[in-house]
Amino acid sequence: MNNPNRSVLLTIGAIVLFFLLAAWHGWESHDPNRHLKNIAVPDLYELSKKEVYAILDDYKSSYVSNLQTVSLEPGDILIRQLRTPRTAFLEDNTDLFFTHSAIYLGSNEIAEAIGYEDNPANDILVHRLSETNWYDQEAKWVIIRPLLPTQVTKEILSDIRTIANDDNYTFGLSDNQREATTRVCSDLIYYPFAEELAWSNLGEPAVITTDFMVEDLLNRTDQFSLIATNIK
């Protein structure tokens, strides 16, 4: 005979997992089956507010109040903290400082993994920066620029654009994220740089969070530099 208490606990557990994964992926779709995957979400690499301000202390001269005044170049990485319907649960239930990222492709275009959509082909998009909410005045953001040969940056951007235009790639996490056809906003950007520049994945977290990406890229001072931020 089935134990009714056990059934209730299993149901509650399934609901909790449902919303955790939905929130982590920024899910707003009405199709619950898309994110009920057998994935164990690991501990996340997080930065406290104090740690973020310590990192940015060396870049006080890069303060800019308005993102629209920044002259972006292809390859610039945009990383922000902004509470939206997609990030609210994530902000409420983790200690992540930054919660979203995108990369500038040039000609007013960015690539970003925006979250689960009714049409999986729209999970990862190339679209116009000026038509997004990246200029929201409530956002706290940093812009990190690769200091790489132009051709190397072009190849990386080409790889990212290929992923964004490939319907086989969708938003999400998998057991082996590097090799999978799932991406979240940060590893959509991080992995192509890591592969092109032959970075070791030794010590790399299972989930490339936006916090990890900020700290890791800015530690690679010969390859990246923070060019603008409105955080002070």
C-alpha positions in Angstrom: 0.0 0.0 0.0 1.3 3.5 -0.8 2.3 5.7 2.0 0.3 9.0 1.7 2.8 11.0 3.7 5.6 9.9 1.4 3.6 10.9 -1.7 3.0 14.3 -0.2 6.7 14.8 0.5 7.6 13.7 -3.0 5.1 16.1 -4.5 6.4 19.0 -2.4 10.0 18.1 -3.3 9.1 18.1 -7.0 7.4 21.5 -6.7 10.5 23.0 -5.0 12.8 21.5 -7.6 10.5 22.8 -10.3 10.6 26.4 -9.1 14.4 26.3 -8.3 15.3 25.2 -11.9 12.7 27.6 -13.4 14.1 30.5 -11.5 17.8 29.7 -12.2 17.1 29.5 -15.9 15.0 32.7 -15.9 12.0 30.6 -17.0 8.8 32.4 -18.1 7.3 29.7 -20.4 4.0 28.0 -19.8 5.4 24.6 -20.7 6.6 23.0 -17.4 8.0 19.9 -19.1 10.9 21.9 -20.6 12.8 22.3 -17.4 11.9 19.1 -15.4 15.4 17.7 -16.1 17.4 15.4 -14.0 19.9 18.1 -13.0 21.4 18.6 -9.6 22.0 22.4 -9.2 25.4 22.7 -7.5 26.6 25.4 -5.1 27.0 28.6 -7.0 30.1 30.8 -7.2 29.0 34.1 -5.6 30.5 37.4 -4.8 29.3 39.6 -1.9 28.7 43.3 -2.3 32.0 43.9 -0.4 33.9 41.6 -2.7 32.5 43.3 -5.8 33.4 46.7 -4.5 36.9 45.5 -3.7 37.4 44.2 -7.2 36.1 47.5 -8.7 38.2 49.6 -6.4 41.0 49.6 -9.0 38.7 50.9 -11.7 37.3 54.1 -10.1 38.3 56.1 -13.2 36.0 53.9 -15.3 32.8 55.2 -13.7 30.1 56.2 -16.2 26.6 57.0 -15.1 24.8 56.1 -18.3 25.4 53.0 -20.4 24.2 54.7 -23.5 27.2 57.0 -23.5 29.7 54.2 -23.6 31.3 53.6 -27.0 30.9 49.8 -27.2 33.2 47.7 -29.4 32.6 44.2 -30.7 33.5 41.7 -27.9 32.5 43.9 -25.0 30.9 41.9 -22.3 28.0 43.5 -20.5 27.2 42.1 -17.0 24.6 43.5 -14.7 22.5 43.4 -11.6 18.9 44.3 -12.3 15.8 42.8 -10.7 13.4 41.6 -13.4 10.7 38.9 -13.5 13.3 36.5 -14.8 15.8 37.2 -12.0 13.6 37.9 -9.0 13.6 34.4 -7.5 17.3 34.0 -8.2 18.1 37.2 -6.3 15.8 36.3 -3.5 17.3 32.8 -3.0 21.0 33.1 -3.8 23.7 35.6 -2.9 24.7 36.3 -6.4 25.6 40.0 -7.0 25.4 39.9 -10.8 22.5 38.1 -12.4 22.7 38.5 -16.2 25.2 39.0 -19.0 25.3 39.6 -22.8 28.0 40.3 -25.4 28.2 43.1 -27.9 28.6 41.8 -31.5 28.8 45.3 -33.1 26.2 47.3 -35.1 23.9 47.6 -32.1 23.6 43.8 -31.8 24.1 41.7 -28.7 23.9 37.9 -28.1 22.4 36.7 -24.9 20.7 33.6 -23.4 17.5 35.2 -22.1 15.8 32.1 -20.6 13.2 29.5 -21.4 10.8 30.6 -24.1 7.7 28.9 -25.5 9.7 28.5 -28.7 13.1 27.0 -27.7 14.7 28.6 -30.7 14.3 32.0 -28.9 16.1 30.9 -25.7 19.4 32.3 -27.1 19.1 35.3 -29.3 21.0 37.9 -31.4 19.0 41.1 -31.2 19.3 44.8 -31.1 20.7 46.3 -27.9 18.6 49.4 -28.2 15.4 47.2 -28.1 16.3 45.5 -24.8 16.2 46.6 -21.2 20.0 46.9 -20.9 19.6 50.7 -20.7 17.4 50.5 -17.6 18.5 53.2 -15.2 18.0 50.9 -12.2 20.7 48.5 -13.4 24.2 48.2 -11.8 26.6 47.1 -14.5 30.1 46.6 -15.6 31.5 46.3 -19.1 34.6 44.2 -19.7 36.6 44.5 -22.9 38.8 41.7 -24.3 42.4 42.9 -25.1 42.9 40.4 -27.9 43.9 40.6 -31.5 41.0 41.7 -33.6 40.9 38.4 -35.6 40.7 36.3 -32.4 37.8 38.4 -31.1 36.1 38.0 -34.4 36.4 34.2 -34.3 35.0 34.1 -30.8 32.0 36.3 -31.7 31.4 34.1 -34.7 31.3 31.1 -32.5 28.8 32.8 -30.2 26.6 34.0 -33.1 26.6 30.4 -34.4 25.4 29.0 -31.1 22.7 31.8 -30.9 21.5 30.9 -34.4 21.5 27.2 -33.8 18.1 25.9 -32.8 19.8 22.8 -31.2 21.1 25.1 -28.5 18.7 26.0 -25.7 18.7 27.6 -22.3 19.6 25.3 -19.4 22.1 23.3 -17.4 23.4 19.8 -18.1 25.7 17.5 -16.3 28.6 18.3 -18.7 27.8 21.9 -19.6 30.9 22.5 -21.7 30.0 19.7 -24.1 26.2 20.1 -23.9 23.9 22.0 -26.2 22.5 24.0 -23.2 23.7 27.4 -22.2 23.0 30.0 -19.6 23.8 33.7 -20.1 27.3 33.6 -18.6 28.7 30.4 -20.1 27.4 31.3 -23.6 30.1 34.0 -23.4 32.7 32.3 -21.1 33.1 29.0 -22.9 34.0 30.4 -26.4 36.7 32.6 -24.9 38.0 29.6 -22.8 38.2 27.3 -25.8 39.7 29.9 -28.2 42.3 30.9 -25.6 42.9 27.4 -24.4 42.2 28.1 -20.7 42.5 25.2 -18.3 39.2 24.1 -16.8 41.1 23.0 -13.7 39.2 24.4 -10.7 36.5 25.8 -12.9 33.1 25.7 -11.2 30.4 23.4 -12.6 28.2 26.5 -13.2 29.8 29.6 -14.7 27.9 32.3 -12.9 28.1 36.0 -13.8 29.9 36.6 -10.5 32.6 34.1 -11.4 32.9 35.5 -14.9 33.5 39.0 -13.5 36.2 38.0 -11.1 37.9 35.5 -13.5 38.1 37.8 -16.5 39.4 40.7 -14.5 42.1 38.5 -13.0 43.3 37.9 -16.6 44.7 41.4 -16.8 46.7 40.6 -20.0 43.5 39.6 -21.8 40.6 41.7 -20.3 40.0 45.1 -18.8 37.0 46.8 -17.2 36.3 49.8 -19.4 33.1 51.2 -17.7 30.9 50.7 -14.7 28.2 52.7 -12.9 28.9 51.0 -9.6 30.7 53.2 -7.1 
